[in-house]
Amino acid sequence: MFTQLIRDESGATAIEYGLIAALVAVAIIVALTALGGSLDDLFTGISTELDAASAP
């Protein structure tokens, strides 16, 4: 019974998938943080242009 428990790798696969998901989440967070300033500038520029276009 103990040797069968040692040979069972189904838990290891779940842990591997969990680690991959965590790495993907960290990569997304890093990318969004890096692009945050650029996106803020982009939307501010769009807002300014829309305000100027809608002014009488």
C-alpha positions in Angstrom: 0.0 0.0 0.0 2.8 2.4 0.8 4.7 1.7 -2.5 1.4 2.3 -4.4 1.1 5.7 -2.6 4.6 6.6 -3.6 4.0 5.7 -7.2 0.8 7.7 -7.4 1.7 10.9 -9.4 -1.8 12.4 -9.8 -1.2 15.0 -7.0 2.1 16.0 -8.6 0.3 16.8 -11.8 -2.2 19.0 -10.0 0.7 20.8 -8.3 2.4 21.4 -11.7 -0.7 22.8 -13.2 -1.1 25.1 -10.1 2.4 26.3 -10.5 1.9 27.0 -14.2 -1.3 29.0 -13.4 0.5 31.0 -10.8 3.4 31.8 -13.1 0.9 32.9 -15.8 -0.9 35.1 -13.3 2.4 36.7 -12.2 3.4 37.4 -15.8 0.0 39.1 -16.4 0.4 41.2 -13.3 3.9 42.3 -14.3 2.8 43.1 -17.9 -0.2 45.1 -16.7 1.9 47.0 -14.2 4.5 47.8 -16.9 1.9 49.0 -19.3 -0.2 50.8 -16.7 1.4 54.2 -17.3 1.2 53.9 -21.0 -2.4 52.9 -20.9 -3.2 55.8 -18.6 -1.5 58.2 -21.0 -3.4 56.7 -23.9 -6.8 57.1 -22.3 -6.1 60.6 -21.0 -5.2 61.6 -24.6 -8.4 60.1 -26.0 -10.4 61.8 -23.3 -8.8 65.1 -24.1 -9.4 64.7 -27.8 -13.1 63.8 -27.2 -13.5 66.8 -24.9 -12.0 69.1 -27.5 -14.2 67.6 -30.3 -17.4 68.0 -28.3 -16.7 71.7 -27.2 -18.8 74.2 -29.1 
